[in-house]
């Protein structure tokens, strides 16, 4: 599906063998990420259906497998071959922290379990879309000592910056910035006042050590750092 401007719509792939779960996930994501297109698949055998689209997210069900199983590795290899830059969010029915650790070490950007409250799962998903890493455990594999409450799994990583902690709402704002949304659009989507959006942006810029929203997006994309970003006008 194309936008009226002719630019491909942001697209997500949902790979889930169970019809009910797959339909529920797609319905939820379509509601939360307005303007996106979602393609549902039962397995990675259907990956070629999305070739040529602007794939920005892939969700994959662990489906009771070991993260290191041959079938899981084959799925990840197939995804990487076709959509190398798309972050992968792994769905799991277990809260085993060792599985989560292994998944993140293999390059998975988000580890989501069926026991997560929906609002936390959505905040984590937006963090992944903003270039971060989500895990519902205080894992040292993510690069930090254990923390408390929501902050323990809200971390953003890029190659040229130290870790920065973000609240769930800041993660929401970050994801909207990645999509190019204005402050007004962000406020409307997140049901916030314009003043609150500006406050979150100020906190984000301070944590990333940048001076404007353009530099924020550049940092998330790995294109800039405080050392080489130009000063704000």
C-alpha positions in Angstrom: 0.0 0.0 0.0 1.3 3.5 -0.9 0.8 6.9 0.6 -0.7 9.5 -1.6 2.7 11.1 -1.8 3.9 8.0 -3.6 6.2 7.1 -0.7 5.9 3.5 0.7 4.0 3.4 4.0 5.9 2.1 7.0 5.3 -1.6 7.1 5.5 -4.2 9.8 5.6 -8.0 9.5 3.9 -10.2 12.0 5.0 -13.9 11.9 2.8 -16.0 14.2 1.6 -19.5 13.5 -1.6 -19.2 15.5 -4.5 -17.5 13.7 -6.1 -15.9 16.8 -2.9 -14.5 18.2 -1.8 -13.3 14.8 -5.0 -11.5 14.1 -5.0 -9.9 17.6 -1.5 -8.6 17.2 -2.1 -7.1 13.8 -5.4 -5.5 15.0 -3.6 -3.9 18.0 -0.6 -2.7 16.0 -2.9 -1.2 13.3 -4.7 0.7 16.0 -1.5 1.9 17.8 0.6 2.8 14.7 -1.7 4.8 12.5 -0.5 5.0 8.9 1.4 1.8 9.0 0.7 -1.3 6.9 1.0 -4.8 8.6 1.5 -8.1 6.8 0.7 -11.2 8.7 2.5 -14.5 8.0 2.4 -18.0 9.5 6.1 -18.5 8.9 9.2 -17.1 7.4 8.4 -19.0 4.2 6.2 -16.1 3.3 8.8 -13.4 3.7 9.1 -12.6 0.0 5.5 -11.3 0.1 6.9 -8.0 1.6 9.9 -7.5 -0.7 10.1 -3.9 -1.9 8.1 -2.5 1.0 9.5 -0.2 3.7 9.9 -2.8 6.4 10.5 -1.2 9.8 9.5 -3.9 12.3 9.3 -7.7 12.3 7.7 -9.6 15.2 8.5 -13.3 15.4 7.0 -15.9 17.7 9.5 -18.1 19.5 6.7 -20.8 19.5 8.2 -22.9 22.3 11.5 -23.2 20.6 15.0 -22.7 22.0 16.5 -19.5 20.9 19.5 -21.4 19.7 17.5 -24.1 17.8 18.2 -24.7 14.2 14.7 -23.6 13.1 15.0 -20.4 15.1 18.5 -19.6 13.6 17.1 -20.4 10.1 14.2 -18.0 10.7 16.6 -15.2 11.8 18.9 -15.9 8.9 16.0 -15.6 6.4 14.9 -12.4 7.9 18.4 -10.9 7.9 18.9 -11.9 4.3 15.8 -10.0 3.1 15.3 -7.2 5.7 18.7 -6.7 7.3 17.9 -3.3 8.9 14.5 -4.1 10.3 14.5 -4.6 14.1 13.1 -7.9 15.3 10.8 -8.2 18.3 10.6 -11.8 19.7 7.4 -13.0 21.2 7.7 -15.6 24.0 5.3 -17.5 26.3 8.1 -17.8 28.9 9.6 -15.2 31.3 12.9 -17.1 31.5 15.6 -14.4 31.8 18.3 -16.7 30.3 16.3 -17.0 27.1 15.9 -13.2 27.0 19.6 -12.7 27.5 20.5 -15.1 24.7 18.0 -13.5 22.4 19.5 -10.0 22.9 23.0 -11.4 22.4 21.8 -12.7 19.1 20.7 -9.3 18.0 17.0 -9.4 18.9 15.9 -5.8 19.6 12.9 -6.6 21.8 11.9 -9.5 24.0 8.1 -9.6 24.8 6.4 -12.1 27.0 2.7 -13.0 27.1 2.6 -12.0 30.8 3.4 -8.3 30.0 0.7 -5.7 30.6 -0.4 -4.3 27.3 0.6 -0.7 28.1 4.2 -1.8 28.9 4.4 -4.0 25.8 3.4 -1.0 23.6 5.8 1.3 25.3 8.6 -1.3 24.8 7.6 -1.6 21.1 7.8 2.1 20.6 11.3 2.1 22.2 12.3 -0.6 19.7 11.0 1.6 16.8 13.0 4.5 18.2 16.2 2.5 17.9 16.3 1.1 21.4 16.3 -2.3 23.1 13.5 -3.7 25.2 13.5 -6.5 27.7 11.3 -7.0 30.8 14.3 -8.0 32.9 17.2 -6.0 34.5 19.7 -7.8 32.3 23.4 -7.0 32.4 23.5 -8.2 28.8 21.8 -4.9 27.9 24.7 -3.1 29.5 23.4 -2.0 32.9 23.0 -3.0 36.5 19.5 -3.8 37.7 17.2 -0.9 38.1 13.7 -0.5 39.5 10.2 -0.5 37.9 9.8 0.4 34.3 13.2 2.0 33.9 14.9 -1.4 34.2 14.1 -2.3 30.7 13.9 1.0 28.9 17.3 1.5 27.4 18.5 3.0 24.1 21.7 2.0 22.4 23.7 3.4 19.4 27.2 2.7 18.4 28.6 6.1 19.3 26.9 6.9 22.6 26.7 5.7 26.2 23.5 4.2 27.4 20.6 6.6 28.2 17.6 5.7 30.2 14.1 6.8 29.0 10.7 6.6 30.6 7.9 4.8 28.8 6.4 8.1 27.7 9.7 9.4 26.5 10.0 6.2 24.5 6.7 7.0 22.9 7.8 10.5 22.0 11.1 9.1 20.6 9.2 6.7 18.3 7.0 9.5 17.0 10.1 11.6 16.3 11.5 8.8 14.2 8.4 8.9 12.1 8.9 12.6 11.5 5.9 13.7 13.6 5.6 17.4 14.7 5.0 18.4 18.3 1.3 18.9 17.5 0.9 15.5 15.9 2.8 13.9 18.8 0.5 15.6 21.3 -2.6 14.4 19.5 -1.4 10.8 19.1 -0.3 10.5 22.7 -3.1 12.6 24.2 -0.7 15.1 25.7 -0.6 18.8 25.9 1.9 20.7 23.7 3.7 21.9 26.8 4.1 18.3 28.0 5.5 17.2 24.7 8.1 20.0 24.8 9.0 19.0 28.4 9.6 15.4 27.2 11.7 16.6 24.3 13.8 18.7 26.6 14.5 15.7 28.9 15.3 13.5 25.8 17.7 16.1 24.4 19.4 16.5 27.8 19.9 12.7 28.1 21.3 12.4 24.6 23.4 15.6 25.0 22.0 17.2 21.9 20.5 20.6 21.2 17.5 20.1 18.9 15.1 17.5 17.6 17.0 17.0 14.3 20.1 15.9 16.3 17.9 13.6 18.3 16.8 11.7 15.2 20.4 11.8 13.9 21.7 10.2 17.1 19.0 7.5 17.0 20.0 6.7 13.4 23.7 6.6 14.4 24.5 9.5 12.1 25.7 12.0 14.7 27.1 12.5 18.2 27.7 15.4 20.6 31.2 15.7 19.2 30.2 16.4 15.6 26.6 17.6 15.7 26.3 21.3 14.7 25.0 23.8 17.3 21.3 24.6 17.2 20.5 27.9 15.5 
